[in-house]
C-alpha cells in the first residue's frame, strides 16, 4: 500500500551489488508510476526513467525542452512507487558543471538509484537521430567530475553516456569512454552501437558496467538478453517500449470508437477492472480504511 517500503539508500546499495553480480540487469522504461509497479510485479530487476518518455508525456519532442524540475518530479513519483532501483535520464545535466551538480543532488533527493549524463551539446536530441553534436572531451569530463563530486550517497550510480560514435566512429567512442571512467564515471552508456561487436569492444576497453539501449526504430539491432549477456553487457534498458505499446493500443481503440461507434471490439484487449485493482493493491487500502473508520455514525436527531 502507498509507497515503497525500501529506503532509497538501500535500493542504491542493492543496485550496485546487482551490477557486480555478473547477471544482466533488465530495466524496462516506466511511463508512469503504475507501469513501474507492473515492471516490478513481472520480475524485472529495475526500472528505467526515460527523458524521451517524460518529454513525450508532456507533448514535447526529445530535444532538451524538459526542465530539471519536471524530470525530478516524475523521477520521484516513479521511484517512490517501486521497491526496485530506478535509473533516470538526466540528459546533459541541464547546464554547466554547477547545474550538473545541482541536478545530481535534486535527483538524489527524488530517490533514484542512478542517473546518466551525456556528452551531447546542450540542448540535446534523441540519441538515435542523425545530426547530433557532442561536446569536446574537456567539457564532457567536467560534467562527470561535477556529478561525482556532488553526490552525497556514494552508492548513487553516476553513469556517463557518450553519443560520439555516430559522428566520429567506434574508436572515438572507446577513447571517450576511457576518459569518462577516468573522470569518475561508475558505468558507461555507449549510445547507438551498430552491432554486438561494438558493444563487446567497449566492454573490453573499460572496467565498469556497460549499458545497452534496446530502443525500437533506432540505430542498434534489437539484440536478445542472451546475446547481450554473452558479450558482457551488464544492463539493458527498453526506454520507450511500454509507452509505444500503450499509445499503439490507445490509437487502435480510438480508431475503433470512430469506426464502430463503441469500444465493444476492444474490450477483450483491455486490462480488466479486477486486474487494475489487483495491481493497485486495492484490498490493502480497504483494510486500512476499516481499521481507521471503525465507528458508527449516530442517528441524526
Secondary structure, DSSP 8 states (H G I E B T S, - for coil): --S-SS-HHHHHHHHHHHHTSSS-EEEEE-SSHHHHHHHHHTT-SEEEE-HHHHHHHTT--SSS-S-HHHHHHHHHHHHTT-SSEEEEE-TT-SSSHHHHHHHHHHHHHTT-SEEEEE-B-SS---TTSSS--B--HHHHHHHHHHHHHH-SSTTSEEEEEE-THHHH-HHHHHHHHHHHHHTT-SEEEETT--SHHHHHHHHHH-SSEEEEE--TTSSS----HHHHHHTT--EEEE-SHHHHHHHHHHHHHHHHHHHHSSSGGGGGGS--HHHHHHHTTHHHHHHHHHHH--S------
